[in-house]
Amino acid sequence: MKIKLLTAVLLLWFVTDCYAQSNYTFKGTMPRRVLESYLSHAIQMYEYAKSDSFTQFKNAIPYRDDDKRMILNTGAKFVGRVIFSFGEDEKYNNPAFLKYAKQRIADLHASDRQIIAQACIFEIVTTKVNDIAIPEWVFRAFNLPVEKRNFNYNAMLYPNGNRVNQWSDGQSVPDITQIETRLWFYWLAKQFIDIGIEALHFGQVELMAETDINNDYAGWKDILGKVRTYAKTHARRNMVICDGHVPRRWMKDKSGHLLFDFHSFPLRPKELGPEAEHNTVLETGYSDAFYGCSPGGITPSGWKCESLPYLVELDSYGNTSHIGQAGPEQYDVWGYDEVNWFASQPETYRNQWLKYAYNRVHELDKAGFMIMPGAAPAGVYRANTNSAACPVGSNGEATIKALFNKK
């Protein structure tokens, strides 16, 4: 009996000790424990660092001070998607776009220097890049002769016409094997690093690598290498961590080196039960769910893993025309996209589901972590505690804080 009791005490000590050792210290490289500490305390705050003049859906974001308070109160350490542009490249020509973001990120870091803020460089380029001049420092980073010219949209596309106008007329998926694409991505990444960004999400990276896969990902390795080289001497802690969606489990070269510091993917909730209740569960093997599928290898920080740690999120891509109904696509959730489905649920179920999903992801795959929904696109959901400081809050904050405090 005493042996069993001692064993139980030691096990409890071990588990408690592991959770107590969250570590947010890094410089130049990121050990696995540090990466997992950040991923286990991640919150999605869409457009946190964008002013109302630049939001994706032209929506105002009121009660901004309460967003900062919520981030700090929950203990979040990784703040996702604070600045990006999807199909509106002209925003980067306005100095106010990045100026406001820099101030907003600096203010957050003034309260908690350990926080990582993430920006996004998505799988889209538009004809608006033709209006943006290429600075000399971009050419020099690639050892190219300096030219006085603007970016060239057509030079970023797949030569065979693949994925041209995929998003809309003049809005295409770029080809990472094209040097012009890499010049553009470097221009974006450098400016993000300069405003305090320490994480870059590259969207659906495989869409841009349909030729690059035949070159052992030479294009992706080139741009990521140059971005990381710049970060070594200019980022807040001498590095930037990069991720992307990898649905087909690629993005590792022939030598076993992983391109990204961590992976990411949608949660893929599975519809369950009566249509009137709109409940869901998370399961391995459902649709293209990522659980158990993150490839391992040698990370950019040099450590090896059998499965690279990853984040799963409540995805946002727009609702269907049959809201409230099941199917037909497995990646739709009762006719909604994932985050709109979540936002549409009653408060009690939302918070129960957050607890379920946060723990379920790690139960399905120890390499998996769920990024909490803090602020969804277009203001459809704000996790803030509902109060005079944020009367549009949806009361998810206390649940998120409790989950983070367990880790």
Secondary structure, DSSP 8 states (H G I E B T S, - for coil): -HHHHHHHHHHHHHHHHHHHT-----SSS--HHHHHHHHTTEEEETTTT--GGG-TTS-----HHHHHHHHHHHT--EEEEEE--SS-GGGGGSHHHHHHHHHHHHHHHHH-TT-EEEEE--S-EEGGGGGSB--HHHHHHTT------B--SGGGS-TT-TTTTSSBTTEE---TTSHHHHHHHHHHHHHHHHTT--EEEEEEGGGGGTTGGGGTTHHHHHHHHHHHHHHHHHSTTS--EEEEE-TTS--B-TTSBBSSSEEEEE---EEES-TTT-EEE--TTSTT--TT----EE-TTS-EESS--EEEE---S---SSTTS--SSTTSBTTB-HHHHHHHS-HHHHHHHHHHHHHHHHHH-TTEEE-EEEE-GGGS-B-S--BTTBTT--S-HHHHHHHHHH-
